[in-house]
Each structure stands twice: as structure tokens, then as C-alpha cells.
Amino acid sequence: MLEEINAETKDHMEKSIEALKRDYKTLRTGKVTTTVLDGVKIDYYGTPTDLNQVGSVLAADATTIVINPWEKNLLGDIEKAIQNANIGVNPNNDGEVIKLFFPPMTVDQRKESAKGAKVMTDNAKVAIRNIRKSANDKIKVLHKDKEISDDESKKAQDEIQKITDSYVAKADSTFKTKEQEILTV
């Protein structure tokens, strides 16, 4: 029973770290990524469709994204959808492809982005600690129902704490890596 609680705790904490990494993808770093356009949908023959389903979306360099639609008659629709998405740049339509030129990030923007990453990390750590509390509550119920002894309860809670410490450290190291990526010019 205690092994199940430990395994479940590790699984939930691992999911918190994965969610943190997904959240990081929404932040702008020194180089632009195509994930900036993930929420953009265009009207494709009456159906709202993701941008990457109607053409190729590539990061040409650190500040440029190129969208090459498979059907050239979609250029206007794609251009409108990007303008409506308000991602901070205006699309440039040359009749063949749409190019998005992102200005290089200023030092202040980088610091602001790093602060956002710190908030995301703190939220993940809170989630990890909530998972710890839930696991400890399960252990306490087992102890109260006399399914485990005092020593087993104490040992199990110590093990949960070790697991928690390792995942908090993992969140911190993930943040350090992301912060380095954001602040590097």
C-alpha cells in the first residue's frame, strides 16, 4: 500500500514538472519559436483550423517566422488571423509566404520574461507540496485505521518528504536552465 502511495506521488509530481515545462513554452526567450502561433486558428472552409494544419510554419532565424500555406488563396485569411491574435507583430505578406519579424528582446523584456518563469516555477512547487500533503493524508488514514504502525507511518512520511525535496530541486534546476536561456543575449 505504501509503495502505491509513493508511486502515485512520484507520478503526480512528474506531471507537475511536465506542466511547468509546457508553461515555459508560452514565454518568449531570446529566439522566437513557432509555439507563439499555437493558439492562432484560421477559417478553413468554415472550420476553425490550427495554422500548422494549413501550411508549414518555420522559425527561419532567431527573430523571423515564415508561414508557407499549402493553398495560396489562404494568405489573406492567415494574415487576418495573425493580426486578430495580437501576438505583437504585423504579418508581412509577399504573395507567396507570410513573414513575421519579431524585434529583438530588450533587457527589460528579458527580465520580465524571467519573472514570469519564476512565478510559473513557484506555482509548480506549490502543486508539488499539495501532492505531498495529499500523500501524507493517505498515510495518516492508514495509521488511524491501524493498517500501519507508528514507525511505518513516520518512515513513509519521511520517504514522501524525500520525494518532494527531489521534485522541488528538479523544478528549481528547470527554472535555472530556463532563466539562463531567457537572459542570454
C-alpha positions in Angstrom: 0.0 0.0 0.0 2.8 2.5 0.9 4.6 1.6 -2.4 1.4 2.6 -4.3 1.2 5.9 -2.5 4.9 6.6 -3.3 4.5 5.6 -6.9 1.3 7.7 -7.3 3.1 10.7 -5.6 6.1 10.5 -8.0 3.7 10.2 -11.0 1.8 13.3 -9.9 4.9 15.3 -9.2 6.4 14.3 -12.6 3.2 15.6 -14.2 3.7 18.9 -12.4 7.2 19.2 -13.8 5.9 18.4 -17.3 3.2 21.1 -16.9 5.8 23.6 -15.8 7.9 22.8 -19.0 4.7 23.3 -21.1 4.1 26.6 -19.4 7.6 27.7 -20.1 6.9 27.3 -23.9 4.5 30.2 -23.7 7.3 32.6 -22.6 9.3 34.5 -25.1 13.0 33.8 -25.0 15.9 35.3 -27.0 14.9 33.3 -30.1 11.4 33.1 -31.4 9.6 29.8 -31.6 6.6 28.7 -33.6 4.7 27.9 -30.4 3.9 31.7 -30.4 1.3 30.8 -33.1 -0.2 27.7 -31.3 -3.4 29.5 -30.4 -4.0 31.0 -33.9 -6.9 29.5 -35.8 -8.0 30.3 -39.4 -11.3 29.8 -41.0 -10.6 26.9 -43.4 -13.7 26.2 -45.5 -15.9 27.0 -42.5 -13.9 25.1 -39.9 -11.6 26.8 -37.4 -8.2 25.1 -38.1 -4.8 25.4 -36.5 -2.3 27.4 -38.5 0.2 24.5 -38.8 -2.6 22.4 -40.4 -2.9 24.6 -43.5 0.8 25.3 -44.2 4.3 25.0 -43.0 5.3 27.2 -40.0 9.1 27.5 -39.6 11.4 29.7 -37.5 13.8 30.9 -40.2 16.1 32.5 -37.7 16.1 33.9 -34.1 13.7 36.7 -34.9 11.7 35.5 -38.0 8.9 33.0 -38.5 7.8 32.1 -42.1 4.4 30.7 -42.8 4.0 29.0 -46.2 0.4 28.0 -46.8 -0.3 24.9 -49.0 -3.1 26.9 -50.7 -2.1 30.4 -51.7 -5.7 31.7 -51.5 -5.4 31.3 -47.7 -2.8 34.1 -47.4 -5.3 36.8 -46.6 -7.2 34.6 -44.1 -3.9 33.7 -42.3 -2.8 37.4 -42.3 -6.1 38.4 -40.7 -6.0 35.6 -38.1 -2.5 36.6 -37.0 -3.5 40.3 -36.7 -6.5 39.3 -34.7 -4.4 37.0 -32.4 -2.4 40.1 -31.3 0.9 38.4 -30.8 2.9 41.6 -31.0 3.9 41.7 -34.7 2.3 42.5 -38.0 2.4 39.9 -40.7 4.2 40.7 -44.0 2.5 39.1 -47.0 4.6 38.9 -50.2 2.1 36.9 -52.2 3.9 33.6 -51.6 4.6 33.4 -47.9 3.8 35.4 -44.7 6.8 36.5 -42.7 6.7 37.6 -39.0 9.6 39.8 -37.9 9.9 39.9 -34.1 12.1 42.7 -32.7 15.0 41.5 -30.5 14.0 41.5 -26.9 15.1 44.3 -24.7 16.9 43.7 -21.3 13.7 44.8 -19.6 11.6 42.3 -21.6 14.0 39.6 -20.8 13.9 40.3 -17.1 10.0 40.4 -17.2 10.0 37.1 -19.0 12.4 35.6 -16.4 10.0 36.9 -13.6 7.1 35.1 -15.4 9.2 31.9 -15.4 9.8 32.3 -11.7 6.1 32.7 -11.0 5.4 29.5 -13.0 8.1 27.6 -11.1 6.7 28.8 -7.7 3.2 27.6 -8.8 4.7 24.2 -9.7 6.4 24.0 -6.3 3.0 24.7 -4.6 1.4 21.9 -6.7 4.2 19.5 -5.6 3.7 20.4 -2.0 0.0 19.9 -2.3 0.7 16.4 -3.7 2.9 15.8 -0.7 0.1 16.8 1.7 -2.4 14.5 -0.1 0.1 11.6 0.2 0.7 12.3 3.9 -3.0 12.4 4.5 -3.4 9.0 2.9 -0.6 7.7 5.2 -2.3 9.2 8.3 -5.6 7.5 7.4 -3.8 4.1 7.1 -2.2 4.8 10.5 -5.5 5.8 12.1 -7.2 2.7 10.7 -4.3 0.7 12.3 -3.2 -0.7 9.0 0.4 0.5 9.6 2.4 1.1 12.8 3.7 4.4 14.2 7.2 3.6 12.9 5.9 2.7 9.4 3.9 6.0 9.3 6.9 8.1 10.3 9.1 6.3 7.8 6.5 6.6 5.0 6.1 10.4 5.6 9.9 10.8 5.6 10.0 9.0 2.2 7.3 11.3 0.8 9.4 14.3 2.1 12.5 12.9 0.2 10.5 12.6 -3.0 9.1 16.1 -2.5 12.5 17.6 -2.0 13.8 15.9 -5.1 11.0 17.3 -7.3 11.3 20.8 -5.8 15.0 20.6 -6.7 14.0 19.4 -10.2 11.7 22.4 -10.6 14.5 24.8 -9.4 17.0 23.4 -11.8 14.4 23.6 -14.7 13.9 27.2 -13.8 17.7 27.9 -13.7 18.0 26.5 -17.2 15.1 28.5 -18.5 16.3 31.7 -16.8 19.7 31.2 -18.4 18.0 30.7 -21.8 15.9 33.9 -21.4 18.6 36.2 -20.1 21.3 35.1 -22.7 21.5 37.6 -25.5 
